[in-house]
Structures are given as structure tokens and as C-alpha cells.
Amino acid sequence: MPAIVGAVKVNSVGNSGVFNIGDVYRMAPQSTAKTFAGAGSFNTGDYLKIRNDKSITNTYDNDVVDSNIKSLA
């Protein structure tokens, strides 16, 4: 059955996001990412006291492919 849609306002659609109006059979957004960060990089909270005297982040990666994404289409 066709969709009847009024006014639509889209502020933003993020990476690997999907915006659809109307009939759809399948939507499957996919993404992958690799993040390197040193010690204490992702700490969150109030009044943190973090001491990292020596922090080394090893970014050496000899893999050719880390994450394979197979399309469903």
C-alpha cells in the first residue's frame, strides 16, 4: 500500500544512516571503523584524575583487510 506523507524536515543523516519515505523491502546500513587511541583517551566522567607516565599506541597493522562488509543487494 503506498504511503501518504506530509511535510518532512531532515536535519541530518549520519554516516551509514538511512532515510526513507514510502514503501521499502529491506534497509540494512553497514559500516566499519578502526580506532587507535592512547592510554586514557576514552575516559569520561566528572573530576577525572588520570596519570599516564608512559603511553605508546601501537598502530602497526600488517593485515590487508580487517573488516569485510558484504552487500545484501
Protein Blocks (a to p, Z undefined) as FASTA:
>chain_A
ZZdddddddfbdcehiacdedjdfbdcddddddddddehklggcehiacddfbacddfbd
fbfblbdcddfZZ
